[in-house]
Amino acid sequence: MFQIGPTTAGSLTRAEEESEKMIGFPKGKVAFRMFDENDLKSLHWGTLDVLENAGIRVISKECLKLLEDAGCTVDYKTSGAKIPGNLVEESIKKAKKNITLCARSPKYDVVLDGRRVFCTTDGNGVAVMDFETGKRRMSTSADLAMVGKVANALDSAHIFWPCVSSQDIPDHVRHVVDLKVALMSIEKHVQVETTSHKREARWLVQLGAALAGGEKQLRRRPIFSSMHCPFSPLQLDGGSTEGALELARAGVPICFYGMPQAGITGPVTLAGSIIVNNAEVLAGLTMAQLAAPGSPFMYGTGGAAFDMKTMTWAGGGPERALISAGAGELSHHYGFPILCGGIVTSAKLPGPQAAYEKVTSGMPQFYAGCDMIAGLGLLDDVTMLSYEQMVIDDEMARIMARLAFGVTVDDDHLAVDIIKKVGPGGSFLSERHTLQWLNKEHFKPDITDRRTGEAWEADGKKSVVDRAREKAAKIMKEHVVAPVPQEIAREFDNIVKNADKDILAHGLN
């Protein structure tokens, strides 16, 4: 159901004025709620029942020992663990929930205090639509560097989830290189999702510490964070989870990002898939709090439906939006900020399908006030980068945020005095009130064409994709990202060289 929140009267408070200077979209008055308090309690108790009686599987002796020492029932043969509800609830209480995702440039810091909505680029594609030829090809580290530059210039890309991986780099050191390239390519917060084992995590911490000024400084200003995806249903990868615990010990904010597919790796019912997602996230949370009590934690979901007709993941379907918005309500019930999937499409090209799937899969998350909404830049079920689509997504995100902000009702916005002053038949165009509120009240398009048909024809009948391409090309040519200092760049290179040798020699041990 849709609810309209309470209105506020009068001018902005000092806190609200300071908030205006922050990045992100202010949470609006238009609210989307699916669950009442009883629904949330039912989802919570259902999740505890699953964790206590079905349990989870995590193929890691380290993680199982951690759980066993805390009183869980562990079976080392099956790698299964049954987690008591009281331990889960203690972990919910322990975790740090008010988190600042710091950026290389502090003006881009993301403050997760429940007052704003942030967008992230979508991540870990393996292909790119070549900007010159339009053909699909393997992504490279050069593509990652370029998309970081483009994201740096887009107002809606508040957080940088590296859109593509460096497929030209050997697999054993690829994730370390990806973080290095990302940190050098953008001044905003970087969020990775590829940590595959704890040895790799240690090298990621070294990169972050080199840029932050040391491990203590990284703990104080975490300039990168890490997502960890379970294998639904109810399985956590051992290496990734061990890596998550290593990062949590270093003070790096972590997120467990469940991805059940309703109908195959989660129940076909959306509420059932939300419980699977919740169980996976809370299992990861519990281990993180046992390893590093009070460490910062973010809730995550990328759940969607499984399309029984095509036998594929329906990333752009309406079910994804409902699962994400519902999980957002549940995460806020616990007090956690949420990173949720949205603004996603199965389309292979920018166009009508990409537009309607991205809007419908993302709009409910804006209405639900989800803290971080992922999805900018990728096509083909988050596998292929399109620069034109990233620019279009930036515009659509701003439209969705404006819709969620709603209509403010106070003396200034009611404008009764101005209406009486202008009177019948007058014009508000020259009024100071119009200038004062125009930029805040009205969405200002960048690539959306609102000109007359004649003007559009005279300008070459350009489509929105054409205009997005022009904007992307301008950013690529003209936008300047502040470089990291040369001594840090050299340190980055040394860290990558040492990581290459270390991981190649020792593997996952």
N, C-alpha and C positions, 0 to 999 in steps of 0.2 A: 504494500500500500504506500501511497505517497502522503507525506505529511509536510505541512508548512510550519517551520519553526517560529518561535516568538520573535517579534520585531523589537528593535531597540530605537529609542528616541534620542535626539540631541546630537551633538558633534562627537567626533572620535575622541576616545580616551587617549592618554599618553601611550599606553600599551598598544592600542590599536594604531596609533600614528607610527610607532616603531615597527609594528607588524607590516605596515604599508611599504617599508623600506626593504623588507626581506624578500628573498626569491620564493617562488611557489605561488599557488593560487589560494587565496583566502577561502576557507570553507564557507559555503553559502547557507542560505535559509531553506532551500528546497532539499528535503530529506527523503531518502528511500529506506523504508524499513520492511523487512519480510518477517522478522521474528519478534515476538513479545518476550517478556521475561521468562515465562514458562517454557517457551520454545528453546531459549538459550540454555536453561537448566536441563532440559531433556537432552540436548546435544552434548552438554558437558558430562552428564551422568552416563549417557550412552558410550561416550568416549572412554571414561574410566572403566566401565564394564569390559570394553574391548581390550584395553591395556592390561587389566588384571587377569582376564580369563583366556583371551586369545594370544595376547602379548605381541612382541615384535621380534623380527629376526635381524641381527646385526653380526656380520661375519668378521668379528674382531675380538680377540681374547682380551685386549685392553679394555674395550668398552663393556664386555660382559663382566669382567672382574670388577669394574667400577660399579656396575649395577648390583652385582652379587654382594659386594661389601656394604651396599646401602640397604640390603634387605630384600632384594628382588629374587625371585625364583629363576634360576638360570640353568639351561641345558647346553653344555658345551658341544655335545654331539650334533645337535640341530641348530646351534647358534641362536636359540630362542631365549627370550627373557620376558617374564611377566612382572609388570610394574604396579605396585600397590598405589591406589588412588591418593593416599595421604602423601606419598612421596612426590607425586605429580603436583599436587596442590602446594606443597612446600616450595617446590621449584618455581612455580608461577609467582609466588610471593617474593622469592629471592632475587629474581632477575632484574637487571636495570632496564627500565622501560622508556624513560625520557632520554633520548639519544640525539646527539648532534653528529651527523655525518659530515665531517670536515672536508674542506676542499683545499687544493694547492693555493688558490686565491681565496682568502677568508670571505670575500663578498659573496661567494657561491655556497657558503655553508648551508646545509639542510638541517633545520631544527625540527625534530619529530616530537612536537609537544601537543599534537592534536588540533592545532589551529589552522593548519594549511594542508593542501593537497599538492603532491609533487609527481611529476612524470619522469619516467626513466626511458632511455632507449631500450629497444629489445636486444636480446643478447645471444651470442654464440652461434650465429649462422656460419655456414661453411662455404657459402657461395656469395657472389656479388653480381648484380646486373651491371656489366661494364659500362662506365659512363660514356665512353666514346663509341663503342660498337653496339651497345644494347643487348649483347649476348651474355648468357649465364656462363660464369667461369669460377674456378676455385678462388677463395679469398686468400689474401696475403697480408703480411705485416704492413706493407705500404697501404693497403686498403684500410686496415685498422687505424693507422696514423691519420689518414685522410678523413675517415668518418668521425674521428675524435675532433678534428678541426671543425667539421661541419656542425657537430653537436655543440661545440663550444659557442657557436654563433647563434644557435636557436634558443629562443627564450623559454620554450616549453621543455627542453631537455635539461632538467634540473640535476639529474644523476646520470652518469655514464656507465651503463652496462655494456661492455665492449660488444659491438654489434656483430662482429665476425672474429673468427680465430685465425691465427697465422698458420695457414695450412702449408706454407713454404718452410716452416721451421720443424725440426725433428720433434716427434711426439713427446719424448721424455722431458724436454725443456720448453715446450711450446707455451705452457701456461705461465711460466716465469717470464718469458719474452712478452706474452700478451699484456701482463700487468706493467712491465717496463714501458712498452710502447704506449699503453693507455695513459699512464701517469705523465709521460712526456708530451702527449698530444692534446691534452685538455686541462683546463684550470679548475674543472669541477670535480666533485666526488666520484670515485671509481668504485664500482661494485662488480666483483668477479663471481663466476659461478662454476669454475672449473677445477677447484682444488681437489686433487685426487688421492693425496696421501700426506702424512704428517711431515715427511722430509721436504716435500714440495712447499708445504705451508711455512716451514721455517725460512725458506728462501724468499717467499712472498713477504714475510715479516721483515726480512733484511732490506728488501726494496723499499717498503713503506717507511722503515726507520731511517734509511738513508735520506729520504726526502723530508721527513718530519724533523730530523735532527737528533735521532736516537730513539731507542725503544721506549724510554720514559715519555718522551715527547709524542711518540706515536700513540701511546696509551691515552695521553691527554687530548691529542688531536688526531683521531683516526681518519686518515685521508683515503683509506680504502676499507671496504667491508666485503663479506663473503657469503654467498648463498650456497646451500647444500640440498640437493634434490634426492629424496627417498625414492626407492623403487616400489611403487604401489603394487599390491596392497601390503602395507605393514612391514616393509623391509628397508633397512638403512644400509647403504654401502659402507663396508668397514673402513676402507681407506679414506673416503671422503669424510666420514664421521670422525675418525681420528684426526684428520686435518682440521676439522671444525673445532675440536677440543684444543688443539695446539693454538689456533688463532684466538679462541676465547681466552686462553691463559695469557696471551699477549695483549689483551684488551681490544682486539679487533672485533667490531660488531658482527655477529653472525646471524644468519636467517636459515631456517629449515623451510623449504619451499615444496610442499606436497603437490603432486601432479596426478591424482587419480583420474582415470578415464571412465566416466560413468557408463556402466554396462559391460566392462571387461576387467579393468583393474580397480574398480570401485563399483558399489551397487548401482543399478540403473537408476534408482531414485536419487535425486540430488541431495536430499538430507543425509542419506546413507553415505554418499561419496564425501560429503562435508565431514562426517564422523571419521572416515578413513583418513582424510587429510589432517584432521585435528589430532588423531592418535599419532600419526607420523611426526607432526610438528612438536607435540608435547613430549614424545619420546626423545627427540633430539634436544629439546629444552632441558629435560631432566638430566641427561648426560652432561650437557654443557654446565649446568649449575652444580653438579657433583664435582666436575673437574675444575671449575673456576666460579665459585659462588659469587653472585652479584655481577657477573659479566653481562654486557649489553646483548640483548636478544631481540630479534624482529621475527614476527610471524609471517608466514608466506603461503601462497597458494597459486597454482597454475592449473587447477582442475578444469576439466572440460568434458564434453560428451564424446563417446566413441560412435562414429557414424557407421551404423550396421549395413548401410547400402554400399558404401565404398570401402569399408573396413579400414578406415583411417581416422586419425585424431581430428575432431571438429573444433579446431582452435578458435575459429571466428563465429561459432554458433552462439545462440542466446543462452545456452546452458552454462557456458563459461562465465558470462557476465553474472548470472544468478549465483553460481557457486562462489565466485570471487566476492560479490557483494555480501552474500551470507556469511562467508568466512570473515569478512571485514567486521561484521557485527559481532561475531563470536570473539575475534581477537580483541576488539575494544571492550567487550565484556570482561576479558582478562586484564585489560589495561595495556596491551601490547600495540605498537605501531605495526601496520601490515603492509607488505609488498605483495601486490596481486597482479595476476595476468589480466590483460585487457588490451583494447586497441589492436586486435589481432585479426588476421585474415588468412584464408586459404588461397586467395587469388594469386595468380602468377605474374600479373602486371598491375601497375596503377590503373585504376578505373572504377567503374560503378560497383563491382563486387567488393573491391578493397575498401571503398568508401562506406558502403552500408554495413559491412561486417565489422569494420573497425569502430564505427560509431556505436552500433548496437551492442558490441561486446565490451565497450568501454564506458558508455554513459551511466549505467547503474552504479559503477564504482565511484564516479564523481558524486552522484546523489547520495551514496552511502557514506561519503566522507572518508574513503580509504586513503591512507596516508601516502602510499607510493603506488602508482599505476604504471605498469610496464607496457611497452608495445611500439615505441616510435621506430620506424625505419625498415622493418623487415616484412617480406612477403612470403608466400608459399609455406604457411604454417611455421613461421619463424626460422626459416632456413636460408633465405636469400636477401641480401641488402639491396635496397634501391634508394639512391640519393634523392630522386624525385619524390618517392613515397615518404621519405623522412621529412621533407619540407611540407608536404601535404598534411602529414600527421601532426606536425607542429601547429598548423592552422586549425585542424579539427580539434586538437586538445584544448586550444584557447576558446573555441566555440563551446565545447562541452563544459568547460569551467565556468563560462559566462552563464550558461543555462542553469547550472547548479547554484550559482550565486544568488539568483532570484531577484526579487524586487524589494528594495528597502523602503520602509514607511516611517518617516519622521518629518519634522517641520520643513527641513530643507528639501526633502524629496517630494513631499506633497505639493510644494511650490504654490500654495494658495495665494500668497501675497503677490507673486509674480503674475499669476493668472489674472488677478484683479487689476494689476497695473497695466498689463497688455490689453486686456479687455476684448470684446467681440471684434473679430476681423483683424486683429493685430498680428504681429510677428514676434516670435521669441528669439529669432536669429541673432539680433544685436544685443541681447541682454547679457549682463555679466554672469548671471546664473547659468546660462547656457555654456559659456566658456569654462566656468568653474567645474561643471559636472560632466561635460561631454566625454572626456577621455575615460572617466570612471564608469559611466552609465552605458556607453555604447561600445560594442565590439568593433574594432578597427581591422578590417581584413588586409592581408598583404598580397596574397595571390588570387583571392576570390575576385572575379570580374563583375562589377556592378554597373558598368558603363552601358550606354545605349547600344542597341544592335548595330547602328551605323558606325559608331566609334570603334566597336569591336572588329567589324569587318575592315575598317580602314587600317587597323593595326595588325592585320594579318590573320584574323580569326584564330588566335592562339587558344589552345585548350588550357585547362588548369595544370595539366602535366607539363605543357610547354613552359608555362610561367614558373612552375616549380623547378624545372630544369634550369631556367635562366637564373633563378635565385641561387640554386646550388652552385652553378658555375661561378657566379659572382663571389660567393663565400670562399670557394676553393682558390680563387685567384687573389682575393683582396684581404680576407680575414687573417688577422695575426694572433696567434696564440703565444702568450708570454713563454719564452723558453725556460727550461730548468737551468740553473747555474751549471757552468761547464764542469766544475769539480764533481757535482752530483751526477751528471751524465757519465762521467768517467767511472764513478763508483758503481753506477748502474751496470755499465759494461763489465766491470770486474765481477760483480755479483752474478750476472748471467753466465760468465765463463766458469766461475767456480761451481755454480749450480749444475751446469752442463756436465762437468767432470764428476761431481758428487753423486748426482742422481743416476748417471750412466754406470757408475762403479757399484753403487749400493742398491739401486732399484728402490723398492718400497720399504726396505728395512730401516 
